[in-house]
Amino acid sequence: MADAILVLNAGSSSLKFAAFERLAELPVLMRGSLTSLQSKPRMSVSSAEDEQTTQTDFADRPIGTEEALELILTELDRCGLLQSVSAVGHRIVHGGRDFTAVTILDPPTLEALRALAPLAPLHQPDNLEIVELARRLLPKAAQIGCFDTAFHADRPRLATLYALPRALTESGIMSFGFHGISYDHIASQLRERYGPTAGERTVVAHLGSGASLCAMRGGKSVATTMGFSPLDGLVMSTRSGSLDPGVILYLLQDRKMSADEISRLLYDRSGLLGVSGISGDMQRLLDLDDPHAAEAVDLFVYRAGREIGSLAAALGGLDTLVFTAGIGENSPLIREKICEAAAWLGVTIDAERNREGDERIGASGSAVDVLVIPTDEERAVAAQMLSVAPLEAIPRQRNERNPAQ
């Protein structure tokens, strides 16, 4: 069996995974996900051999992170892949100022990354818990981190600054940006599909339960809507997006809310859920005949359209608009509404192509190319791992389950 790279992508209630052959083309050996871990867990797995997707429900009980990883390793073992895993790649949401490239996750690195958990409380703890479990359960495999923030690290300095006292900026209070692994994949797909200069002045809309936009020139980040934390920018499923800091001060001083209460409000009870009072799920809101649901959708679209204009200003114009992630890839209506909001930039779409979910949905004669490109964070992590010399130095050991477990 060929050497394999296993990629683990941990979320607050899900764990995605993919195994790739350790070759430049990264052939997929297996991929899948465990979703709704805390409510009605479901495991989906597809392998390269049969190209069939199998699904298993665990509706009777929640599944913890360790059990989720055990189920994945058992599936890999069943398919004869486990012993071939020589390196495990992890999507880490926050790398801060110090981690801007693929990094081996040794104990000092993990300690430094734990210190960043308050900046990404929904993601960082889960990301690092999976790393610790993988280190224990796959002791012969190298553990390697790829960082969502790294893609944005080379933005112009002005794009990273807040107008705060310099001492605070120098202590690390700055804009980092997120969803970088997804944006890196889209940049590579634009080059692969349309040539090395594809996109030129491009805005990518990563629209899922977490949502952000990124302005790219030449495949490099110029500006993005998320900043110091994944709370900033667009309206999201349960996150507020951009908010006047005065609101926080008011909640603290006049409403006497604690920091923990405000954190739960902004991360878990706001966004589409907060405005609608019904759900943070975009498709459910679109299916309802309810004025509050409609207002939540309208606010999502309004903020996205407004921010596209801001990013186009940062680029000095707009040549390409790309939709990706769950909502961006699967909701023709939201794409249509956002493109209508951006029509003043020369964005027009072909209604039929948009409904059919074609890759190129721009209308004939549109001044801006409009594309729908699926993201693949797991492949992007694997590609980043292959792109650096340290991976070549990792011994290709045959990995076995730790017999102590």
Backbone torsions as a table, in degrees:
resi	resn	phi	psi	omega
1	MET	NA	138.4	-178.8
2	ALA	-67.8	157.3	174.5
3	ASP	-65.1	145.9	-174.1
4	ALA	-130.8	150.1	170.7
5	ILE	-108.6	127.7	174.3
6	LEU	-103.2	129.8	177.7
7	VAL	-113.3	130.2	178.0
8	LEU	-117.0	128.2	-176.8
9	ASN	-125.1	96.3	-173.7
10	ALA	-92.6	133.0	172.1
11	GLY	-114.4	-176.9	-177.6
12	SER	-68.6	-25.2	179.0
13	SER	-140.2	20.5	-178.6
14	SER	-149.3	162.2	174.7
15	LEU	-143.1	109.8	175.7
16	LYS	-93.8	151.9	179.1
17	PHE	-149.3	157.8	175.5
18	ALA	-156.8	141.7	174.9
19	ALA	-115.1	129.4	-178.4
20	PHE	-122.4	144.6	172.4
21	GLU	-68.3	140.4	-174.0
22	ARG	-80.6	67.2	177.3
23	LEU	-131.2	163.5	-176.8
24	ALA	-58.6	-35.1	-177.6
25	GLU	-79.2	-13.0	-179.8
26	LEU	52.0	58.6	174.7
27	PRO	-59.0	137.7	-179.4
28	VAL	-80.0	128.4	175.9
29	LEU	-96.8	-36.3	179.1
30	MET	-165.6	147.6	172.1
31	ARG	-149.8	159.3	179.6
32	GLY	178.6	-168.8	-178.4
33	SER	-158.8	153.3	166.2
34	LEU	-115.5	122.1	-175.5
35	THR	-121.0	163.9	178.3
36	SER	50.1	48.7	-173.9
37	LEU	-60.0	-32.7	-174.5
38	GLN	-93.3	-0.5	-178.3
39	SER	-127.4	-81.0	179.3
40	LYS	-126.9	82.6	-173.5
41	PRO	-60.5	142.5	175.4
42	ARG	-138.6	135.9	178.6
43	MET	-112.1	126.7	175.9
44	SER	-117.8	133.2	-177.8
45	VAL	-138.5	134.9	171.2
46	SER	-132.2	141.5	-179.0
47	SER	-118.1	160.0	-179.0
48	ALA	-69.3	-25.7	-173.7
49	GLU	-71.3	-52.0	-174.3
50	ASP	-103.9	-10.5	179.8
51	GLU	55.4	20.4	177.3
52	GLN	-102.3	146.0	176.8
53	THR	-102.9	123.9	176.1
54	THR	-104.8	143.5	-179.8
55	GLN	-126.9	137.3	179.1
56	THR	-128.7	128.3	178.2
57	ASP	-98.0	141.7	174.8
58	PHE	-123.4	54.7	-168.7
59	ALA	-70.4	-13.4	-174.1
60	ASP	-80.2	-15.8	-175.0
61	ARG	-162.6	154.8	172.8
62	PRO	-68.8	161.9	178.2
63	ILE	-124.5	129.1	176.8
64	GLY	-77.9	168.9	-176.7
65	THR	-62.0	-42.6	-178.5
66	GLU	-64.2	-43.7	178.7
67	GLU	-63.9	-37.3	178.0
68	ALA	-60.8	-45.6	178.7
69	LEU	-65.7	-38.4	176.7
70	GLU	-59.2	-41.5	179.1
71	LEU	-63.1	-39.7	178.6
72	ILE	-65.4	-45.1	-179.4
73	LEU	-65.7	-35.8	176.4
74	THR	-63.1	-40.7	178.5
75	GLU	-65.4	-41.9	176.5
76	LEU	-62.0	-41.5	179.7
77	ASP	-64.9	-41.5	-180.0
78	ARG	-59.6	-34.4	-178.9
79	CYS	-92.0	7.4	176.6
80	GLY	73.5	22.1	-177.0
81	LEU	-101.8	-20.8	-169.4
82	LEU	-59.9	-44.7	-177.3
83	GLN	-65.5	-17.4	-177.6
84	SER	-87.0	-8.9	-176.3
85	VAL	-75.3	111.8	179.5
86	SER	-103.7	-15.5	179.4
87	ALA	-150.3	142.2	178.0
88	VAL	-117.5	123.1	178.5
89	GLY	-99.6	139.1	-177.7
90	HIS	-123.8	132.4	168.3
91	ARG	-78.7	118.3	176.8
92	ILE	-112.0	124.2	-173.4
93	VAL	-66.1	-46.5	-172.3
94	HIS	-118.0	119.1	174.6
95	GLY	-106.1	-4.0	-179.9
96	GLY	61.6	-153.6	-179.4
97	ARG	-82.2	-22.6	-168.6
98	ASP	-91.0	-24.2	-173.8
99	PHE	-113.4	93.8	-176.2
100	THR	-119.0	13.5	177.8
101	ALA	-149.6	167.2	177.3
102	VAL	-55.2	134.1	-170.9
103	THR	-137.8	137.0	172.3
104	ILE	-71.6	131.7	-172.9
105	LEU	-91.6	80.2	176.4
106	ASP	-91.3	171.6	-176.0
107	PRO	-55.0	-44.6	178.6
108	PRO	-62.2	-37.6	178.2
109	THR	-65.0	-43.5	180.0
110	LEU	-63.4	-37.2	178.0
111	GLU	-62.6	-43.2	178.9
112	ALA	-64.7	-38.0	-179.3
113	LEU	-70.7	-32.0	176.9
114	ARG	-62.8	-32.4	179.9
115	ALA	-65.2	-18.2	179.7
116	LEU	-90.1	-3.3	-176.1
117	ALA	-56.2	-37.6	178.9
118	PRO	-62.3	-19.5	-179.6
119	LEU	-84.7	-16.9	178.3
120	ALA	-144.9	66.1	-171.5
121	PRO	-67.2	-22.9	178.6
122	LEU	-77.5	-20.6	-169.4
123	HIS	-121.2	-48.4	-170.8
124	GLN	-57.4	-46.2	179.3
125	PRO	-59.4	-41.1	178.7
126	ASP	-66.9	-42.0	177.1
127	ASN	-56.0	-46.6	-174.4
128	LEU	-77.0	-30.0	175.3
129	GLU	-62.2	-40.9	178.8
130	ILE	-64.9	-38.4	178.1
131	VAL	-60.6	-47.1	-179.0
132	GLU	-62.4	-41.7	178.4
133	LEU	-65.0	-42.1	180.0
134	ALA	-66.0	-37.4	176.9
135	ARG	-60.9	-37.2	-177.5
136	ARG	-79.6	-41.7	-175.3
137	LEU	-83.3	-24.5	178.4
138	LEU	-125.5	70.0	-170.4
139	PRO	-67.1	-19.9	-179.4
140	LYS	-91.2	-8.9	-178.0
141	ALA	-92.3	137.2	174.3
142	ALA	-69.6	140.1	178.4
143	GLN	-105.7	122.8	-172.2
144	ILE	-128.3	134.5	-178.2
145	GLY	-105.6	138.2	170.8
146	CYS	-122.2	140.4	-164.6
147	PHE	-117.2	132.5	178.0
148	ASP	-61.5	-32.1	-177.6
149	THR	-77.0	-20.3	-171.0
150	ALA	-63.4	-35.9	-177.1
151	PHE	-60.1	-28.1	-176.0
152	HIS	-95.7	0.6	-170.6
153	ALA	-65.8	-25.1	-176.7
154	ASP	-99.4	16.2	175.1
155	ARG	-60.8	157.3	173.4
156	PRO	-53.9	143.1	-175.5
157	ARG	-54.0	-41.0	-177.7
158	LEU	-61.1	-27.9	179.4
159	ALA	-74.1	-11.8	-178.2
160	THR	-104.0	-7.7	-170.9
161	LEU	-94.1	144.4	164.9
162	TYR	-107.9	154.4	-178.3
163	ALA	-83.0	64.1	179.8
164	LEU	-113.9	164.7	175.2
165	PRO	-53.4	141.4	-173.8
166	ARG	-55.4	-35.3	-179.2
167	ALA	-61.7	-37.4	177.8
168	LEU	-68.6	-41.5	176.6
169	THR	-59.8	-46.1	-178.3
170	GLU	-67.8	-20.3	176.6
171	SER	-81.5	-6.6	175.5
172	GLY	115.0	6.8	176.8
173	ILE	-87.1	100.5	-173.2
174	MET	-156.9	173.0	175.7
175	SER	-83.1	127.5	178.3
176	PHE	-104.1	-41.9	-175.1
177	GLY	82.1	151.5	-176.5
178	PHE	-139.8	-173.5	-175.2
179	HIS	59.7	21.3	-174.0
180	GLY	-65.4	-31.8	178.8
181	ILE	-66.1	-40.1	175.3
182	SER	-63.6	-45.2	-179.6
183	TYR	-64.6	-36.5	177.0
184	ASP	-61.6	-40.9	178.4
185	HIS	-64.6	-44.2	-179.9
186	ILE	-63.5	-40.9	178.1
187	ALA	-60.3	-41.7	179.9
188	SER	-68.3	-36.6	179.2
189	GLN	-67.9	-38.0	176.3
190	LEU	-60.7	-44.6	178.7
191	ARG	-64.4	-43.8	-176.0
192	GLU	-67.3	-39.1	-174.0
193	ARG	-87.9	-30.3	-171.0
194	TYR	-127.6	6.1	175.4
195	GLY	104.4	165.4	-171.8
196	PRO	-65.5	-22.3	-179.9
197	THR	-105.3	15.9	-175.7
198	ALA	-61.7	146.8	173.6
199	GLY	92.5	-45.6	-174.7
200	GLU	46.7	-110.5	178.7
201	ARG	-88.6	103.3	-169.6
202	THR	-121.2	137.9	166.9
203	VAL	-113.3	126.0	176.7
204	VAL	-106.6	129.7	179.2
205	ALA	-105.5	102.3	175.1
206	HIS	-90.8	98.5	-172.3
207	LEU	-115.0	103.2	175.7
208	GLY	-139.8	-152.2	175.8
209	SER	-64.0	-34.2	163.0
210	GLY	-100.5	139.2	-173.4
211	ALA	-136.7	139.9	174.9
212	SER	-157.2	168.2	175.1
213	LEU	-123.6	150.0	176.5
214	CYS	-135.7	130.1	172.6
215	ALA	-91.9	125.9	-178.4
216	MET	-125.6	142.2	170.6
217	ARG	-127.8	123.8	-177.2
218	GLY	61.4	31.4	178.6
219	GLY	77.9	7.5	-179.1
220	LYS	-114.1	144.2	179.9
221	SER	-68.7	131.9	176.2
222	VAL	-109.7	-40.2	179.5
223	ALA	-158.2	156.1	-180.0
224	THR	-152.7	159.5	-172.0
225	THR	-84.8	-28.7	174.5
226	MET	-80.4	150.0	-174.1
227	GLY	-127.2	-109.3	-178.1
228	PHE	-65.5	-32.0	-179.4
229	SER	-141.9	169.0	176.9
230	PRO	-74.9	11.5	175.6
231	LEU	-83.0	-21.8	-167.9
232	ASP	-78.3	160.0	169.5
233	GLY	93.8	-124.7	-170.7
234	LEU	-71.8	160.4	166.7
235	VAL	-65.2	136.2	-178.5
236	MET	-124.2	-172.3	-175.5
237	SER	-59.2	-54.3	179.3
238	THR	-128.7	3.8	-179.8
239	ARG	-103.6	146.2	-171.0
240	SER	-72.5	-29.9	-168.3
241	GLY	74.9	-163.4	-175.0
242	SER	-56.2	138.5	-175.7
243	LEU	-146.8	139.5	174.5
244	ASP	-58.7	124.8	178.6
245	PRO	-56.1	-25.1	177.4
246	GLY	-60.6	-28.5	177.1
247	VAL	-62.9	-42.2	179.9
248	ILE	-63.1	-45.3	179.2
249	LEU	-61.1	-41.1	179.0
250	TYR	-62.9	-44.8	-179.8
251	LEU	-63.5	-36.2	178.8
252	LEU	-71.9	-48.5	-168.5
253	GLN	-86.2	-41.3	-174.6
254	ASP	-98.4	-39.8	178.0
255	ARG	-86.0	-9.3	177.8
256	LYS	58.3	31.4	175.7
257	MET	-77.1	145.2	177.6
258	SER	-79.7	165.4	177.3
259	ALA	-60.3	-39.9	179.2
260	ASP	-64.9	-40.1	178.7
261	GLU	-64.3	-40.9	178.5
262	ILE	-67.7	-38.7	177.9
263	SER	-60.4	-46.3	178.9
264	ARG	-64.1	-37.8	178.3
265	LEU	-59.7	-49.2	-172.5
266	LEU	-77.6	-31.6	-178.5
267	TYR	-89.2	-36.6	-167.5
268	ASP	-114.2	-17.9	-170.4
269	ARG	-124.4	7.8	-175.9
270	SER	-110.7	-151.6	178.3
271	GLY	62.6	-146.4	179.4
272	LEU	-58.7	-39.5	179.1
273	LEU	-62.9	-46.7	-177.1
274	GLY	-65.6	-43.8	-177.1
275	VAL	-70.5	-41.2	-178.3
276	SER	-78.8	-31.6	-172.3
277	GLY	70.4	11.8	-173.6
278	ILE	-122.5	-55.5	-171.2
279	SER	-161.6	154.0	170.9
280	GLY	-96.5	4.7	-178.7
281	ASP	-89.4	116.2	-175.4
282	MET	-59.2	-44.8	-176.5
283	GLN	-63.7	-38.8	178.2
284	ARG	-62.9	-42.4	180.0
285	LEU	-63.8	-39.0	178.8
286	LEU	-65.8	-28.9	-177.7
287	ASP	-80.9	-13.2	-174.9
288	LEU	-91.5	147.3	170.8
289	ASP	-101.0	78.4	-174.2
290	ASP	-142.9	129.6	-176.1
291	PRO	-64.1	-32.6	179.4
292	HIS	-72.6	-37.5	175.2
293	ALA	-63.5	-42.8	179.4
294	ALA	-63.6	-38.9	179.9
295	GLU	-66.8	-37.9	177.1
296	ALA	-61.5	-44.4	178.0
297	VAL	-63.3	-44.6	-179.4
298	ASP	-61.9	-39.0	178.7
299	LEU	-67.1	-40.4	176.2
300	PHE	-56.7	-47.3	-178.2
301	VAL	-68.0	-43.6	-178.9
302	TYR	-59.0	-47.0	-178.0
303	ARG	-67.7	-37.1	177.6
304	ALA	-64.4	-45.3	179.6
305	GLY	-62.8	-40.8	-179.9
306	ARG	-64.8	-41.3	-178.2
307	GLU	-72.5	-30.8	174.2
308	ILE	-60.6	-40.9	176.7
309	GLY	-61.3	-41.8	178.8
310	SER	-62.4	-43.8	-178.9
311	LEU	-70.9	-34.5	175.1
312	ALA	-62.2	-36.3	176.0
313	ALA	-64.1	-40.4	178.6
314	ALA	-64.0	-30.8	179.9
315	LEU	-87.5	-15.8	-173.9
316	GLY	76.8	26.8	-179.1
317	GLY	138.2	177.8	-177.2
318	LEU	-141.4	126.7	177.2
319	ASP	-108.5	-33.0	-173.3
320	THR	-142.0	137.1	173.7
321	LEU	-122.2	125.4	-177.4
322	VAL	-119.3	131.2	173.5
323	PHE	-102.8	137.6	177.8
324	THR	-151.0	176.3	-178.4
325	ALA	72.6	-179.6	-166.6
326	GLY	-53.6	-53.2	179.5
327	ILE	-73.4	-44.2	-177.7
328	GLY	-61.2	-35.3	-178.3
329	GLU	-85.1	-26.8	-166.6
330	ASN	-118.6	-1.2	-178.5
331	SER	-118.6	92.9	177.0
332	PRO	-57.2	-35.4	-177.2
333	LEU	-66.8	-43.0	179.2
334	ILE	-66.7	-40.9	175.3
335	ARG	-58.2	-44.7	-178.9
336	GLU	-61.6	-45.6	-177.9
337	LYS	-65.5	-41.4	-180.0
338	ILE	-67.4	-39.1	178.1
339	CYS	-66.4	-34.8	174.6
340	GLU	-62.6	-39.9	179.2
341	ALA	-67.0	-25.5	-179.5
342	ALA	-101.0	13.6	-176.5
343	ALA	-60.7	-31.0	-178.4
344	TRP	-64.5	-18.5	176.8
345	LEU	-87.0	-1.7	-178.0
346	GLY	97.4	15.3	-179.8
347	VAL	-87.1	118.7	171.2
348	THR	-137.3	145.3	-177.4
349	ILE	-122.1	158.5	173.5
350	ASP	-87.2	115.0	-172.9
351	ALA	-59.3	-41.1	-177.9
352	GLU	-68.6	-45.8	178.1
353	ARG	-60.4	-38.4	178.9
354	ASN	-64.4	-44.8	179.1
355	ARG	-62.5	-37.9	-178.0
356	GLU	-77.3	-12.6	-179.9
357	GLY	76.1	31.2	176.4
358	ASP	-63.9	160.7	177.2
359	GLU	-69.7	-43.3	179.5
360	ARG	-102.3	110.6	-175.9
361	ILE	-113.8	3.8	177.3
362	GLY	-67.4	143.5	177.7
363	ALA	-71.8	155.1	173.8
364	SER	-59.7	127.3	-179.2
365	GLY	90.0	-1.5	177.5
366	SER	-62.8	136.2	179.1
367	ALA	-71.4	-16.5	-178.8
368	VAL	-123.7	129.6	172.2
369	ASP	-69.0	133.6	178.5
370	VAL	-121.0	122.2	-172.7
371	LEU	-126.4	153.1	170.2
372	VAL	-121.1	112.6	-177.1
373	ILE	-126.9	119.7	179.2
374	PRO	-63.1	139.7	174.5
375	THR	-84.7	158.5	178.2
376	ASP	-150.0	82.6	-176.1
377	GLU	-64.7	-32.5	-179.3
378	GLU	-65.7	-44.7	177.4
379	ARG	-65.1	-38.0	179.4
380	ALA	-62.4	-40.8	176.9
381	VAL	-62.3	-46.2	179.8
382	ALA	-61.7	-40.5	179.4
383	ALA	-64.4	-41.0	177.5
384	GLN	-63.7	-38.2	179.0
385	MET	-62.8	-40.6	-179.8
386	LEU	-71.0	-21.9	-171.4
387	SER	-81.2	-6.5	-174.9
388	VAL	-116.4	148.0	-177.6
389	ALA	-60.9	-37.6	-176.4
390	PRO	-55.2	-32.0	179.8
391	LEU	-65.3	-35.9	179.5
392	GLU	-65.9	-24.0	-179.5
393	ALA	-84.3	-9.8	-178.6
394	ILE	-75.8	125.8	179.2
395	PRO	-60.2	142.2	-179.6
396	ARG	-89.7	72.0	-178.1
397	GLN	-82.0	153.1	173.4
398	ARG	-83.5	122.4	-174.9
399	ASN	-95.2	140.0	175.4
400	GLU	-128.9	158.0	175.7
401	ARG	-61.2	140.6	177.6
402	ASN	-64.1	116.3	-175.5
403	PRO	-64.9	-14.3	179.6
404	ALA	-76.1	-13.8	-176.2
405	GLN	-87.7	NA	NA
